[in-house]
Amino acid sequence: MSVIKTPVTRAAFDEVILPIYAPAQFVPVKGKGSRVWDQQGKEYIDFAGGIAVMALGHCHPVLVDTLQKQSEQLWHLSNIFTNEPALRLAKKLTAATFADRAFFANSGAEANEAAFKLARYYTTTTISPYKTKIIAFHHAFHGRTFFTVTVGGQPKYSDGFGPKPADIVHVPFNDLAAVKAVMDDHTCAIVVEPIQGEGGVMPATEEFLTGLRQLCDQHQALLIFDEVQTGMGRTGKLFAYQHSTVTPDILTSAKALGGGFPISAMLTREDIARVMTPGTHGTTYGGNPLACAVAEASLDIINNPQLLEGVAQRHQWFVAALEAINQRYHLFTAIRGKGLLIGAQLTPKYAGLLRDIIQAAAEQGLLLLSAGSDVLRFTPSLIIDEQDIEQGMAKLEQAITTVIG
């Protein structure tokens, strides 16, 4: 029996989907590599990558083959049983990182939720029942569950839902003095993105991260790195912490981990993980064979020196093209980021045109993202062709001239 597909258009969104998104007016239906096609057959170059998810582009043949083969073997068991893909993936992730243990879920928010729960559970059961404070940063983003959205430093996402989870403190990003002012022995964890994504592609300084590590060690607190967006090769290392001398106690990963298939992971050390026992946390779908098989294939491809070196090369191509555009139009005040997480901040004169530029780019056949209110964000495939970059940048320049004249 075949599935009957009812014809739909973009108008259906406004009729049947909860109105929490404002998607583009076109509907993509096919993707291959760094190209996407909509219902009308129009082709787009993809510089958005599903918000840093499509690290290997659309429909990578190895991931497609892996998913097809696993789909004929085992889809789901729940965590009443374990499964081979989950065990293989956990072994490879721990072998490639500081961690000894992994927990799998379905989204970055769930991985962060697990990380925050683990941090509080660890400190309250091993050090003090009053050690519950979490320090996070303004403009951070950690997910949309009520706990994670409260830890995220953007009230616009957490206001309006009633009383918020308590004992969460926000301070300015990259301001070590501000952290010191609120750090005390009641602190259970500091949560930080090595590069703030939604906050405008703002990298943490090495001095800042080193200071956070020292403060956590001094106060018996845990350092959590949210690498949902920066992980899986996005910055030119498997994880962004590997660029620095700082090692976190807990790390979260999602987005590119499954190459487009929903999966997330929380990684931590044995001494922290062992406080958890059966029943202290859980998930029905987390670690399912389909997701873990695809993630293992994605990890095998990405965790390769040649691919990671290619990310650095592509970073240079993007930045050179953006600087050339800037020389002609004086559009950006800063171009920042690492690897293929790049932000171009618009000057105050043009900041109000961010959405117009993104819309004009789509009309030219280019998919772009924003980060905050005044930053163009680029999170393409880690293996995007140089020709696609050149053509995409030409489309961006055409969009800019359309908007600013």
C-alpha positions in Angstrom: 0.0 0.0 0.0 1.4 3.4 -1.0 1.1 6.6 1.0 -1.2 9.1 -0.6 0.4 12.5 -0.7 -2.0 15.4 -0.6 -0.8 18.4 -2.7 0.1 21.3 -0.5 1.4 24.9 -0.9 2.9 27.4 1.5 -0.6 28.6 2.3 -1.2 25.4 4.2 1.3 26.5 6.8 -0.9 29.4 7.8 -3.8 27.1 8.1 -2.5 24.1 10.0 0.9 24.8 11.7 1.2 26.4 15.1 2.1 30.1 14.3 5.5 30.1 16.1 7.5 30.4 12.9 7.6 32.7 9.9 9.0 30.5 7.1 9.9 31.8 3.7 7.2 31.9 1.1 8.7 29.2 -1.0 8.8 25.5 -0.1 12.0 23.5 -0.6 11.4 19.9 -1.8 14.8 18.6 -2.8 18.4 19.0 -1.8 21.7 17.7 -3.0 25.1 18.8 -1.8 24.9 22.5 -1.3 22.0 23.0 -3.6 18.2 23.1 -2.8 15.2 23.2 -5.2 11.7 24.5 -4.3 8.3 23.4 -5.6 8.6 25.5 -8.7 12.0 24.0 -9.5 14.0 27.1 -8.6 17.5 26.4 -7.5 19.2 27.8 -4.4 22.7 27.7 -3.1 22.6 26.8 0.6 24.8 29.0 2.9 22.4 28.2 5.9 22.8 24.4 6.1 19.7 24.0 8.1 21.2 26.2 10.8 24.5 24.4 11.0 23.0 21.0 10.7 23.8 19.9 7.2 27.6 19.6 7.8 27.9 17.2 4.8 25.4 18.8 2.6 22.0 17.5 1.6 21.5 13.8 1.0 25.2 12.8 1.4 25.4 9.4 -0.3 27.1 7.6 2.6 24.5 8.9 5.0 21.7 7.9 2.6 23.1 4.4 2.3 23.6 4.1 6.0 20.0 5.1 6.7 18.6 2.8 4.1 20.5 -0.2 5.4 19.6 0.5 9.1 16.0 1.1 8.1 15.8 -2.5 7.0 17.3 -3.8 10.3 16.0 -2.0 13.4 14.2 1.3 13.9 13.4 1.6 17.6 13.6 -0.4 20.9 13.5 2.3 23.6 16.1 2.2 26.3 14.7 -0.9 27.9 17.2 -2.5 25.5 20.5 -1.1 24.1 21.5 -1.3 20.5 24.7 -1.7 18.5 24.7 1.7 16.6 24.3 3.5 20.0 27.2 1.6 21.5 29.5 2.2 18.5 28.7 5.9 18.4 29.3 6.3 22.1 32.6 4.5 21.9 33.7 6.7 19.0 32.6 10.0 20.6 34.3 9.2 23.9 37.5 8.1 22.1 37.6 11.4 20.2 37.0 13.6 23.2 37.8 14.1 26.9 34.6 12.2 27.9 34.1 8.7 29.3 30.3 8.5 29.1 27.6 9.6 26.6 23.9 10.2 26.8 21.8 10.4 23.6 18.7 12.4 23.0 16.9 14.0 20.0 17.7 17.7 20.1 20.2 20.3 21.4 17.6 21.4 24.0 17.3 17.9 25.4 21.1 17.5 25.5 21.4 20.8 27.4 18.5 19.9 29.7 20.3 16.7 30.6 23.6 18.6 31.1 21.9 21.1 33.5 20.1 18.4 35.4 23.3 16.3 35.7 25.3 19.3 37.0 22.8 20.1 39.7 22.4 16.4 40.6 26.1 16.0 40.8 26.9 19.0 43.0 23.8 18.6 45.3 24.5 14.9 46.0 28.3 15.0 46.3 29.1 18.5 47.7 26.1 20.4 49.1 22.3 20.4 48.7 22.5 24.2 48.3 24.9 24.1 45.4 22.4 24.8 42.7 23.3 28.2 41.1 23.9 28.2 37.3 25.8 31.1 35.7 25.1 31.8 32.1 25.5 34.7 29.7 23.5 37.5 28.1 22.5 36.7 24.5 23.2 33.0 25.0 20.9 30.3 23.5 20.6 26.8 24.9 17.3 25.5 23.7 13.5 25.9 24.1 12.5 23.7 27.0 11.5 25.9 30.0 14.8 25.1 31.8 17.1 25.6 28.9 15.3 28.7 27.6 15.6 30.2 31.1 19.4 29.4 31.2 19.7 31.1 27.8 20.3 34.8 28.2 17.5 36.1 26.0 14.3 37.0 28.0 12.3 37.5 24.8 12.2 33.7 24.5 11.4 32.9 28.1 9.1 35.7 29.2 5.3 35.1 29.3 5.3 31.5 30.5 4.9 32.0 34.2 7.4 31.6 37.0 10.9 30.6 35.7 13.2 28.0 37.1 15.2 29.6 39.9 18.9 30.1 40.8 20.0 31.1 37.3 22.2 34.2 36.9 23.2 36.0 33.7 26.2 38.1 33.2 27.9 39.7 30.1 29.7 37.4 27.8 33.5 37.6 27.7 33.5 39.6 31.0 35.4 37.6 33.5 35.1 40.2 36.2 31.3 40.0 36.0 31.5 36.2 36.5 33.8 36.6 39.5 31.3 39.0 41.0 28.6 36.4 41.1 30.6 33.2 41.5 30.5 31.6 44.9 30.4 28.2 46.6 26.7 27.8 45.8 27.5 27.7 42.1 27.0 24.3 40.5 28.0 25.2 36.9 28.9 27.8 34.4 27.4 27.2 31.0 29.0 28.8 27.9 29.0 28.6 24.1 32.6 28.7 22.8 31.1 30.9 20.1 27.7 32.4 20.7 25.6 31.6 17.7 22.2 33.2 18.1 24.0 36.0 20.1 25.7 37.3 16.9 28.6 34.8 16.2 30.6 36.1 19.2 33.7 34.0 20.0 34.8 33.6 23.6 38.4 34.7 24.2 41.0 32.2 25.4 41.5 34.4 28.5 37.8 34.2 29.2 37.5 30.4 28.9 40.7 29.9 30.9 39.3 32.2 33.7 36.0 30.2 33.7 37.9 27.0 34.1 39.9 28.4 37.0 36.8 29.7 38.7 35.0 26.4 38.4 38.0 24.5 39.8 38.3 27.0 42.7 34.6 26.7 43.6 34.0 23.0 42.9 31.7 23.9 40.0 31.3 22.2 36.6 32.1 23.9 33.3 29.6 23.1 30.6 30.3 23.8 27.0 27.3 24.0 24.8 28.7 22.9 21.4 25.3 22.2 19.8 26.3 24.7 17.0 30.1 24.7 17.2 30.6 21.0 17.4 31.1 18.3 14.7 33.8 20.1 12.7 32.0 23.4 12.4 35.1 25.4 13.6 37.8 23.3 12.0 38.2 20.9 15.0 35.8 18.1 15.9 34.8 20.3 18.8 35.6 23.9 19.4 37.1 23.3 22.9 39.9 21.5 21.1 41.2 24.9 19.8 41.9 26.0 23.4 43.7 24.7 26.4 40.4 24.5 28.3 38.6 21.2 28.7 35.0 21.3 29.9 33.4 18.8 32.4 30.3 18.4 30.3 29.8 19.0 26.6 26.6 18.9 24.5 26.4 18.2 20.8 23.5 18.1 18.3 22.8 19.8 15.0 25.4 18.4 12.7 25.9 15.2 14.8 23.3 13.4 12.7 24.0 15.2 9.4 20.3 16.2 9.2 18.8 13.3 11.2 17.6 14.4 14.7 20.0 13.3 17.4 22.0 14.9 20.2 24.5 13.9 22.8 25.7 14.9 26.2 29.3 13.9 27.0 30.9 13.8 30.4 33.6 12.2 32.6 33.2 9.0 34.6 33.4 10.7 38.0 30.5 13.0 37.2 28.4 10.4 35.3 28.5 7.8 38.1 26.1 9.8 40.3 23.3 9.0 37.9 21.4 5.7 38.4 18.6 4.0 36.5 15.6 6.3 36.6 17.3 9.6 37.3 16.9 10.7 33.7 15.7 9.2 30.5 14.2 9.5 27.0 12.1 7.2 24.8 13.6 8.0 21.4 17.1 9.0 22.5 19.8 6.7 21.2 17.6 4.9 18.7 19.3 2.8 16.1 18.3 4.9 13.1 19.7 8.1 14.5 22.9 6.5 15.9 23.7 4.7 12.7 23.6 7.9 10.7 25.5 9.9 13.4 28.2 7.3 13.4 28.6 7.6 9.7 28.6 11.4 10.0 31.3 11.3 12.7 33.4 8.9 10.7 33.4 11.3 7.7 33.9 14.6 9.7 36.5 13.4 12.2 39.1 13.3 9.4 42.2 15.6 9.3 41.7 16.3 5.6 38.1 17.4 6.0 38.8 19.5 9.0 41.7 21.3 7.3 39.3 21.9 4.4 37.1 23.8 6.8 39.9 26.3 7.5 40.4 26.8 3.8 36.8 27.4 3.2 36.8 29.9 6.0 39.4 31.9 4.1 37.4 31.8 0.9 34.3 33.1 2.7 36.1 35.9 4.6 38.0 37.0 1.5 34.7 37.3 -0.4 33.0 39.2 2.4 35.9 41.5 2.7 35.8 42.2 -1.0 32.1 43.0 -0.8 32.8 45.2 2.2 35.4 47.2 0.3 32.8 48.0 -2.3 29.8 48.7 -0.1 31.1 49.5 3.4 28.4 47.3 4.8 30.0 45.4 7.7 31.6 46.6 10.9 33.1 43.2 11.7 33.5 39.8 10.1 34.0 37.2 12.8 33.8 33.5 13.8 35.8 30.4 13.2 35.7 27.8 10.5 32.4 27.7 8.9 30.5 29.6 11.6 30.9 33.1 10.3 29.1 36.3 11.2 29.1 39.6 9.2 27.8 42.4 11.4 26.1 45.2 9.6 27.0 48.8 10.2 24.4 50.8 12.2 23.4 52.5 8.9 22.3 49.1 7.4 21.4 47.1 10.5 17.7 47.7 9.9 18.0 46.1 6.5 19.1 42.6 7.7 15.8 40.9 6.8 15.6 42.7 3.5 19.0 41.4 2.5 18.2 37.9 3.5 14.9 38.1 1.5 16.7 39.6 -1.5 19.3 36.8 -1.3 16.5 34.2 -1.4 15.1 35.9 -4.5 18.5 35.7 -6.1 18.7 32.0 -5.2 20.8 32.0 -2.0 19.8 30.7 1.5 21.2 32.8 4.4 20.7 33.1 8.1 20.6 35.9 10.7 22.2 36.0 14.1 20.7 38.5 16.4 19.4 41.7 15.0 22.3 42.9 12.8 24.4 39.9 11.8 24.4 37.8 8.6 25.3 34.2 9.6 26.9 31.7 7.3 26.8 28.0 8.3 27.2 26.1 5.1 28.2 22.5 4.5 31.7 21.7 5.6 32.5 20.3 2.2 30.9 23.0 0.1 32.6 23.4 -3.3 34.6 26.6 -4.0 32.4 27.2 -7.1 29.3 27.2 -4.9 30.9 29.7 -2.6 31.9 32.0 -5.5 28.4 31.8 -7.0 26.7 32.2 -3.7 28.8 35.3 -2.9 27.9 36.8 -6.3 24.2 36.3 -5.5 24.8 37.9 -2.1 26.3 41.0 -3.8 23.4 41.1 -6.2 21.0 41.1 -3.3 22.9 43.8 -1.5 22.8 46.1 -4.5 19.1 45.5 -4.8 18.5 46.5 -1.2 20.9 49.4 -0.8 21.2 50.5 -4.4 
